[in-house]
């Protein structure tokens, strides 16, 4: 029944996650600072900023009702607007960081 030779292979998503995690750890332990870790972590930082934007917008939208109905309706309308502005600002900052690192890599190669 339990065949020790039939060990299921890890999924490709899990394998790629472990490969990425190992690469990041190798970069973090690179004391010569020849390679950058930030370009690999930028997707994680952007994902965390999206989660923070959702939580902040939901908190803003529903906290307004504790003050009053009119203020609650105001925050219900302005919450999605604030979410879009926050996500836009986060995306611009992340792209700016990536652009700076790409410039640094191109300057280093020349």
C-alpha positions as a Python dict, from the first residue, in 0.01 Angstrom:
ca = {
    (1, 'X'): (0, 0, 0),
    (2, 'X'): (260, 254, 102),
    (3, 'X'): (521, 213, -165),
    (4, 'X'): (838, 399, -54),
    (5, 'X'): (954, 421, -414),
    (6, 'X'): (643, 617, -519),
    (7, 'X'): (710, 955, -363),
    (8, 'X'): (504, 1223, -535),
    (9, 'X'): (707, 1482, -718),
    (10, 'X'): (668, 1838, -592),
    (11, 'X'): (450, 2062, -802),
    (12, 'X'): (617, 2305, -1035),
    (13, 'X'): (480, 2601, -840),
    (14, 'X'): (630, 2471, -517),
    (15, 'X'): (959, 2393, -687),
    (16, 'X'): (980, 2738, -842),
    (17, 'X'): (894, 2898, -508),
    (18, 'X'): (1174, 2708, -337),
    (19, 'X'): (1414, 2798, -618),
    (20, 'X'): (1322, 3165, -586),
    (21, 'X'): (1352, 3155, -206),
    (22, 'X'): (1693, 2993, -229),
    (23, 'X'): (1809, 3254, -481),
    (24, 'X'): (1693, 3535, -253),
    (25, 'X'): (1871, 3378, 44),
    (26, 'X'): (2189, 3346, -162),
    (27, 'X'): (2163, 3713, -254),
    (28, 'X'): (2103, 3815, 106),
    (29, 'X'): (2417, 3629, 214),
    (30, 'X'): (2629, 3792, -59),
    (31, 'X'): (2852, 4019, 148),
    (32, 'X'): (3028, 4156, -159),
    (33, 'X'): (2702, 4324, -273),
    (34, 'X'): (2775, 4237, -634),
    (35, 'X'): (2411, 4148, -706),
    (36, 'X'): (2092, 4321, -595),
    (37, 'X'): (1815, 4153, -394),
    (38, 'X'): (1556, 4428, -439),
    (39, 'X'): (1457, 4341, -798),
    (40, 'X'): (1371, 3989, -681),
    (41, 'X'): (1170, 4114, -384),
    (42, 'X'): (979, 4387, -567),
    (43, 'X'): (685, 4155, -649),
    (44, 'X'): (651, 4061, -284),
    (45, 'X'): (667, 4426, -177),
    (46, 'X'): (402, 4519, -433),
    (47, 'X'): (179, 4234, -318),
    (48, 'X'): (214, 4346, 43),
    (49, 'X'): (128, 4702, -55),
    (50, 'X'): (-187, 4576, -231),
    (51, 'X'): (-293, 4387, 81),
    (52, 'X'): (-225, 4698, 289),
    (53, 'X'): (-430, 4908, 46),
    (54, 'X'): (-726, 4671, 70),
    (55, 'X'): (-714, 4665, 449),
    (56, 'X'): (-675, 5043, 472),
    (57, 'X'): (-961, 5109, 230),
    (58, 'X'): (-1193, 4865, 407),
    (59, 'X'): (-1100, 5010, 744),
    (60, 'X'): (-1162, 5362, 616),
    (61, 'X'): (-1492, 5272, 454),
    (62, 'X'): (-1645, 5100, 754),
    (63, 'X'): (-1498, 5317, 1029),
    (64, 'X'): (-1694, 5613, 897),
    (65, 'X'): (-2020, 5457, 1006),
    (66, 'X'): (-1909, 5472, 1368),
    (67, 'X'): (-1918, 5853, 1343),
    (68, 'X'): (-2251, 5885, 1166),
    (69, 'X'): (-2454, 5790, 864),
    (70, 'X'): (-2354, 6086, 644),
    (71, 'X'): (-1984, 6043, 724),
    (72, 'X'): (-2020, 5668, 671),
    (73, 'X'): (-2164, 5723, 323),
    (74, 'X'): (-1882, 5969, 252),
    (75, 'X'): (-1616, 5715, 348),
    (76, 'X'): (-1800, 5441, 157),
    (77, 'X'): (-1767, 5650, -160),
    (78, 'X'): (-1413, 5779, -101),
    (79, 'X'): (-1268, 5443, 10),
    (80, 'X'): (-1239, 5297, -342),
    (81, 'X'): (-1096, 5626, -469),
    (82, 'X'): (-832, 5618, -196),
    (83, 'X'): (-759, 5254, -280),
    (84, 'X'): (-699, 5333, -648),
    (85, 'X'): (-476, 5630, -562),
    (86, 'X'): (-274, 5423, -313),
    (87, 'X'): (-226, 5136, -559),
    (88, 'X'): (-127, 5381, -832),
    (89, 'X'): (129, 5548, -604),
    (90, 'X'): (265, 5210, -492),
    (91, 'X'): (302, 5095, -852),
    (92, 'X'): (483, 5414, -954),
    (93, 'X'): (722, 5383, -659),
    (94, 'X'): (794, 5018, -738),
    (95, 'X'): (859, 5097, -1104),
    (96, 'X'): (1085, 5386, -1004),
    (97, 'X'): (1285, 5154, -779),
    (98, 'X'): (1316, 4899, -1059),
    (99, 'X'): (1423, 5169, -1306),
    (100, 'X'): (1697, 5284, -1069),
    (101, 'X'): (1825, 4929, -1030),
    (102, 'X'): (1816, 4872, -1407),
    (103, 'X'): (2016, 5191, -1460),
    (104, 'X'): (2267, 5077, -1198),
    (105, 'X'): (2305, 4737, -1367),
    (106, 'X'): (2355, 4894, -1711),
    (107, 'X'): (2611, 5141, -1579),
    (108, 'X'): (2799, 4858, -1409),
    (109, 'X'): (2814, 4654, -1734),
    (110, 'X'): (2964, 4943, -1936),
}
